[in-house]
Every structure is written in C-alpha cells, then in structure tokens.
Amino acid sequence: MLYPQAKTRLLLNPKGCWDWWGYTRPDYSYKSGLQMKAVNNMVKHLLKNPDAS
C-alpha cells in the first residue's frame, strides 16, 4: 500500500496538502507534474519490488 505525503511549506502549503491548485508548477495535474512523477516512480518501485516496505 502506498501513502504519498506532501511536505509542509510555510507560505505555499502550510498544511502539507496534495497539490490540487497548482502551487508546485502549472503542470501539477499532468503526468509531467512533480507530484504525479513522484507517485508514478513510487508505484513503479513497488511493482518491481513487491516485498519492499
């Protein structure tokens, strides 16, 4: 199971929310967005290493 988390940032994201309004970059909701890339890489890692914890 994967539970990705966002980091808190004092001015941009003080509560550590997932980027649903574009505080990271304009492409936040596309595959090229920072968080989307990170989650995709995490899923790929889990698929290659099913026993990873």
N, C-alpha and C positions, 0 to 999 in steps of 0.2 A: 504494500500500500504506500502511496506517495502523498505526502502532505507538504507541498511547497509553501514557503512563507516569504513575505516581503519584509525588507528592513525598514525600520522607522527612520524618518528623516525629519528633523525639527521643523522645517518650513514647508517642504513639499509633501510629506506623508507622515505626519506625527503619530498616527495610529497604526502604521505598518499595513495599510490596506493593499489589496491586489490592484494593479493599475487598470482601472476601468474608465478613466477620464483623460489619460494622456500625459501624466506627469513625467514619464520617462522619456518618451520620444513620440513624434506624430504617428509612427507605425506601431504603436502599442498593441493594437488589436489584430495585427497581421503576423504571419509566421516569422517575419523579419524583426519583430519586436523583441526587446531584451528579455522580458519575462517569458514570452512564448518560446524563444530559443532555449532558455534555461530549462523549462519544463520538458521540452522535446528531448533535450540531452539527458535529463534525468530518466525519462521513460526508456530511451534507448539503452542507457546503462543498466536499468533493471531487466530489460529483455535479454541482454547479453549475459547478465549475472543474476539469475533468478534467486539465488540464495544470498544476495547482498543484503546487508542490513543497514 
